[in-house]
Amino acid sequence: MVRDAGAHVRVGDLDETALLARVVPLMPTRALLGPGDDAALVAAPDGRVVATTDVLVEHRDFRRDWSSGADVGWKAVAQNVADVAAMGGRCTGLLIGLSVPTDLPVAWVEDFARGVAAACAHLDAVVVGGDLSAASEVVVSVTALGDLGGRAPVLRSGARAGDVVAVAGVLGRSAAGLRVLQRGGSRSSAEEDLVGAHRRPRPPVAAGPAAALAGATALMDVSDGLLRDAGRIAAASAVTVELTTAGALGEWARDLEQRLGRERGHGVALVLTGGEDHALLGCFPPDAVLPVPFAPVGVVAATSPHGVLVDGRTWAGATGWDHFAR
């Protein structure tokens, strides 16, 4: 076996068993049967399992010169746990598939595992299994499992006219951080905070079950931009989502304007179209008490054609992230 030389040891210097022996102990696990067998065994307390999966592809979803292995591990966990929360559930286990080039430093893979562990500690999640493979670039695939605690899932299709539209979390910060990275050069401390938000989003996962308990009629994770994701609720529920920039959306936009320095003038667009903050977008009956930290951002109307309006008008321009757009 090749002796450890830190960052100089490459994935191709180890066999799969040796690499797993370095990585698995770094990740938290809690299952009836965890990593080490052909499959894990996970409890399903109410007889149903929430299941979701996401893929992160190098050069498309992240760059190794902009994000560390720990950053990528954190983001992979965060975006999947947020999807479970968006159904009103709590994450009970993660299955992580990792494909890497053979010339990748083993230290990067270990750093990835530490980022996974850190995100799990922050978001109350555990790893129950996964897979390793070789590839020409880094690809991360995560499947998250969750439990609804006996409640009905909160779908995109339940919004009704008169509902209050609300957001838990913040919007636009990840996209603003990406803009700062793309610009390059020196960064202020305020801009560095935005870059941190892009590298390590912090979804308010506890707000998902809280929204379900508060009677949310529709709920989803804002991963591709508020306008695009609100449009998905509008389409699924056959309603119009009317957003207003007079409240929380405007406050978040002004905060971004203050932080961005040389990149000012884009606050509202970033809040409305920026993705990967993984805030939760919910619709609630008008007499519901919004659970913390949901803030009202609009209302649901029955107007047709169904879609999204911003301050009473159709938004001109891009509405968010599209994986296949050029």
C-alpha positions as CSV (number, residue, x, y, z in Angstrom):
1,M,0.0,0.0,0.0
2,V,1.2,3.5,-0.8
3,R,2.2,5.4,2.3
4,D,0.2,8.6,3.0
5,A,1.9,11.7,1.7
6,G,-1.0,14.0,2.2
7,A,-2.2,15.8,-0.9
8,H,0.4,13.9,-3.0
9,V,-1.5,10.6,-2.7
10,R,-3.9,10.3,-5.6
11,V,-7.1,8.3,-5.9
12,G,-5.5,6.0,-8.4
13,D,-2.8,5.1,-5.8
14,L,-5.4,3.3,-3.6
15,D,-7.8,0.5,-4.3
16,E,-11.5,1.0,-3.6
17,T,-11.4,-0.7,-0.2
18,A,-8.5,1.5,1.0
19,L,-10.2,4.7,-0.2
20,L,-13.5,3.7,1.5
21,A,-11.5,3.0,4.7
22,R,-10.4,6.7,4.7
23,V,-13.8,8.2,3.8
24,V,-16.5,6.3,5.5
25,P,-15.3,6.9,9.1
26,L,-15.5,10.6,8.5
27,M,-19.2,10.6,7.8
28,P,-21.9,10.3,10.4
29,T,-24.3,7.4,10.2
30,R,-27.4,6.2,12.1
31,A,-29.3,3.3,10.6
32,L,-30.6,-0.2,11.4
33,L,-27.8,-1.3,9.1
34,G,-25.4,1.2,7.8
35,P,-22.5,1.3,5.3
36,G,-20.6,-1.9,4.7
37,D,-23.1,-4.4,3.3
38,D,-24.8,-4.6,-0.1
39,A,-27.6,-2.2,1.0
40,A,-28.5,-0.2,4.1
41,L,-31.5,-0.8,6.3
42,V,-33.4,2.3,7.3
43,A,-36.5,2.6,9.6
44,A,-39.7,4.0,8.0
45,P,-41.6,5.0,11.2
46,D,-44.9,5.9,9.5
47,G,-44.7,3.3,6.7
48,R,-43.9,5.8,4.0
49,V,-40.6,7.1,2.7
50,V,-39.9,10.5,1.1
51,A,-37.2,10.0,-1.6
52,T,-35.3,12.5,-3.7
53,T,-32.1,12.7,-5.6
54,D,-29.8,15.3,-7.0
55,V,-26.6,15.3,-9.1
56,L,-23.7,17.7,-9.0
57,V,-21.4,17.7,-12.0
58,E,-18.0,19.4,-12.1
59,H,-17.8,22.4,-14.4
60,R,-21.6,22.5,-14.6
61,D,-22.6,22.8,-11.0
62,F,-19.3,23.6,-9.3
63,R,-15.7,24.4,-10.0
64,R,-12.8,23.0,-7.9
65,D,-10.9,26.2,-8.2
66,W,-13.8,28.1,-6.6
67,S,-15.1,25.5,-4.1
68,S,-13.2,23.1,-1.8
69,G,-14.1,19.4,-1.4
70,A,-15.7,20.3,1.9
71,D,-17.8,23.0,0.1
72,V,-19.0,20.5,-2.5
73,G,-19.8,17.9,0.2
74,W,-21.8,20.5,2.1
75,K,-23.8,21.7,-0.9
76,A,-24.6,18.1,-2.0
77,V,-26.1,17.4,1.4
78,A,-27.9,20.8,1.8
79,Q,-29.8,20.7,-1.6
80,N,-31.1,17.2,-0.9
81,V,-32.1,17.7,2.7
82,A,-33.9,20.9,1.6
83,D,-36.0,18.8,-0.9
84,V,-37.1,16.5,1.9
85,A,-38.0,19.5,4.0
86,A,-40.0,20.9,1.1
87,M,-42.4,18.0,1.4
88,G,-42.9,18.7,5.0
89,G,-40.5,15.9,6.1
90,R,-37.4,15.2,8.1
91,C,-34.4,13.6,6.5
92,T,-33.6,10.1,7.9
93,G,-30.7,9.1,5.6
94,L,-28.5,10.0,2.7
95,L,-27.0,7.7,0.0
96,I,-24.0,9.3,-1.6
97,G,-22.5,8.3,-4.9
98,L,-19.1,9.8,-5.7
99,S,-17.3,9.5,-9.0
100,V,-13.8,11.0,-9.3
101,P,-10.8,11.1,-11.6
102,T,-7.9,8.7,-10.6
103,D,-5.5,11.6,-10.5
104,L,-7.6,13.5,-7.9
105,P,-5.8,13.9,-4.6
106,V,-7.1,11.6,-1.9
107,A,-7.1,14.7,0.4
108,W,-9.9,16.2,-1.7
109,V,-12.1,13.1,-1.2
110,E,-11.4,13.2,2.5
111,D,-12.2,17.0,2.5
112,F,-15.5,16.2,0.7
113,A,-16.4,13.7,3.4
114,R,-15.7,16.2,6.1
115,G,-18.0,18.7,4.3
116,V,-20.7,16.1,4.2
117,A,-20.2,15.5,7.9
118,A,-20.4,19.2,8.8
119,A,-23.6,19.7,6.7
120,C,-25.1,16.6,8.3
121,A,-24.4,18.0,11.8
122,H,-25.9,21.4,10.9
123,L,-29.0,19.9,9.1
124,D,-29.6,16.9,11.4
125,A,-28.9,14.3,8.7
126,V,-26.8,11.1,8.5
127,V,-25.2,9.0,5.7
128,V,-26.5,5.4,5.4
129,G,-24.5,4.2,2.3
130,G,-23.3,5.1,-1.1
131,D,-20.9,4.1,-3.9
132,L,-17.5,5.1,-5.3
133,S,-16.4,5.0,-9.0
134,A,-13.8,6.4,-11.3
135,A,-14.8,9.1,-13.9
136,S,-13.2,11.8,-16.0
137,E,-14.5,14.5,-13.7
138,V,-16.1,14.8,-10.3
139,V,-19.7,13.8,-10.1
140,V,-21.7,13.6,-6.9
141,S,-25.1,11.9,-6.7
142,V,-27.1,12.0,-3.5
143,T,-30.3,10.3,-2.7
144,A,-32.1,11.6,0.4
145,L,-34.7,9.6,2.4
146,G,-37.2,11.2,4.8
147,D,-40.1,10.7,7.1
148,L,-43.3,12.7,7.3
149,G,-44.1,11.9,10.9
150,G,-47.6,10.7,10.0
151,R,-48.6,13.9,8.2
152,A,-49.7,14.2,4.6
153,P,-47.0,15.4,2.2
154,V,-47.2,19.1,1.2
155,L,-47.3,19.3,-2.6
156,R,-46.9,22.0,-5.2
157,S,-50.4,21.5,-6.3
158,G,-52.4,22.6,-3.3
159,A,-52.2,26.4,-3.5
160,R,-55.6,28.2,-3.5
161,A,-56.8,31.7,-4.3
162,G,-56.4,33.9,-1.3
163,D,-53.4,32.0,0.2
164,V,-50.5,34.0,1.5
165,V,-47.2,33.3,-0.3
166,A,-44.2,33.2,2.1
167,V,-40.5,32.4,2.1
168,A,-38.4,30.9,4.8
169,G,-34.7,31.7,4.4
170,V,-33.1,34.3,2.2
171,L,-32.9,34.7,-1.6
172,G,-30.3,36.0,-4.0
173,R,-27.2,35.5,-1.8
174,S,-25.9,32.4,-3.5
175,A,-26.4,33.9,-7.0
176,A,-24.7,37.1,-5.8
177,G,-21.7,35.0,-4.5
178,L,-21.4,33.3,-7.8
179,R,-21.4,36.8,-9.5
180,V,-18.5,37.8,-7.2
181,L,-16.6,34.7,-8.1
182,Q,-17.1,35.2,-11.8
183,R,-15.9,38.8,-11.5
184,G,-12.7,37.7,-9.8
185,G,-10.2,40.1,-8.1
186,S,-10.2,41.2,-4.5
187,R,-13.3,40.9,-2.3
188,S,-14.7,42.9,0.6
189,S,-15.8,41.1,3.7
190,A,-19.4,41.6,2.7
191,E,-18.7,40.0,-0.7
192,E,-16.9,37.2,1.0
193,D,-20.0,36.4,3.0
194,L,-21.9,36.2,-0.3
195,V,-19.3,33.8,-1.7
196,G,-19.7,31.7,1.5
197,A,-23.5,31.6,0.9
198,H,-22.9,30.2,-2.6
199,R,-20.4,27.6,-1.4
200,R,-22.4,26.5,1.6
201,P,-26.1,27.2,1.5
202,R,-28.0,26.9,4.8
203,P,-31.6,25.8,4.0
204,P,-34.0,26.3,6.9
205,V,-35.0,22.6,7.0
206,A,-36.9,22.8,10.3
207,A,-39.3,25.2,8.6
208,G,-40.5,22.4,6.3
209,P,-42.3,20.3,9.0
210,A,-43.3,23.5,10.8
211,A,-45.0,24.7,7.6
212,A,-46.9,21.3,7.3
213,L,-48.1,21.7,10.9
214,A,-49.2,25.3,10.2
215,G,-51.4,24.1,7.4
216,A,-49.3,25.0,4.3
217,T,-51.2,24.2,1.2
218,A,-48.2,24.1,-1.1
219,L,-44.5,24.0,-0.4
220,M,-41.2,23.7,-2.4
221,D,-37.5,24.3,-2.3
222,V,-36.3,27.3,-4.1
223,S,-33.3,25.9,-6.0
224,D,-33.7,27.4,-9.5
225,G,-34.9,30.9,-8.6
226,L,-38.0,32.3,-7.0
227,L,-39.8,33.2,-10.3
228,R,-39.1,29.8,-11.9
229,D,-40.1,27.8,-8.8
230,A,-43.1,30.0,-8.0
231,G,-44.1,29.3,-11.6
232,R,-44.0,25.6,-10.9
233,I,-46.5,26.0,-8.0
234,A,-48.7,28.2,-10.2
235,A,-48.7,25.6,-13.0
236,A,-49.3,22.6,-10.6
237,S,-52.1,24.5,-8.7
238,A,-53.6,26.3,-11.7
239,V,-53.3,29.7,-10.0
240,T,-51.4,32.9,-10.3
241,V,-48.7,33.8,-7.8
242,E,-48.6,37.5,-7.2
243,L,-45.3,38.6,-5.7
244,T,-44.5,42.0,-4.2
245,T,-41.1,43.7,-3.7
246,A,-42.5,46.0,-1.1
247,G,-41.6,43.7,1.9
248,A,-39.0,41.0,2.5
249,L,-38.1,40.7,-1.2
250,G,-37.2,44.4,-1.4
251,E,-35.3,44.2,1.9
252,W,-33.2,41.3,0.6
253,A,-32.6,43.2,-2.6
254,R,-31.4,46.3,-0.8
255,D,-29.1,44.2,1.4
256,L,-27.5,42.7,-1.7
257,E,-27.1,46.1,-3.2
258,Q,-25.1,47.2,-0.1
259,R,-22.9,44.1,-0.1
260,L,-22.1,43.9,-3.8
261,G,-20.0,47.1,-4.2
262,R,-18.9,47.2,-7.8
263,E,-21.7,44.9,-8.8
264,R,-24.6,47.0,-7.6
265,G,-27.8,47.4,-9.6
266,H,-28.8,43.8,-9.7
267,G,-30.4,43.2,-6.3
268,V,-34.1,42.7,-7.3
269,A,-33.1,40.4,-10.2
270,L,-30.8,38.3,-8.0
271,V,-33.6,37.9,-5.4
272,L,-36.2,36.9,-8.0
273,T,-34.1,34.7,-10.3
274,G,-31.0,33.6,-8.3
275,G,-30.9,29.9,-7.4
276,E,-29.2,27.6,-4.8
277,D,-30.1,29.4,-1.6
278,H,-32.5,26.6,-1.0
279,A,-35.0,28.7,0.9
280,L,-38.5,27.3,1.2
281,L,-41.4,28.8,-0.7
282,G,-44.8,28.1,0.9
283,C,-48.5,29.0,0.4
284,F,-50.7,29.3,3.5
285,P,-54.4,29.9,4.2
286,P,-55.1,33.6,4.8
287,D,-55.9,32.9,8.5
288,A,-52.9,30.7,9.2
289,V,-50.1,31.9,11.6
290,L,-46.9,31.8,9.6
291,P,-44.3,29.7,11.4
292,V,-40.9,31.3,12.0
293,P,-38.9,32.1,9.9
294,F,-41.5,32.5,7.0
295,A,-42.0,36.0,5.7
296,P,-44.9,37.0,3.4
297,V,-43.9,37.9,-0.1
298,G,-47.2,37.8,-2.0
299,V,-50.6,36.2,-2.5
300,V,-52.3,33.6,-4.6
301,A,-54.9,34.7,-7.1
302,A,-57.3,32.8,-9.4
303,T,-56.5,35.0,-12.5
304,S,-55.9,33.4,-15.8
305,P,-53.6,32.7,-17.7
306,H,-51.8,31.1,-14.7
307,G,-48.3,32.2,-13.9
308,V,-46.3,34.7,-11.8
309,L,-46.6,38.4,-11.5
310,V,-44.2,40.8,-9.8
311,D,-45.8,44.0,-8.5
312,G,-48.7,43.3,-10.8
313,R,-46.6,42.8,-14.0
314,T,-45.1,40.0,-15.9
315,W,-41.3,39.8,-15.3
316,A,-39.3,40.5,-18.5
317,G,-36.2,38.4,-18.9
318,A,-34.8,35.2,-17.5
319,T,-36.7,33.6,-14.6
320,G,-34.0,31.4,-13.1
321,W,-31.7,28.5,-13.7
322,D,-32.3,25.9,-16.4
323,H,-29.8,23.0,-16.6
324,F,-30.1,22.7,-20.3
325,A,-30.1,26.3,-21.3
326,R,-27.1,27.5,-23.2
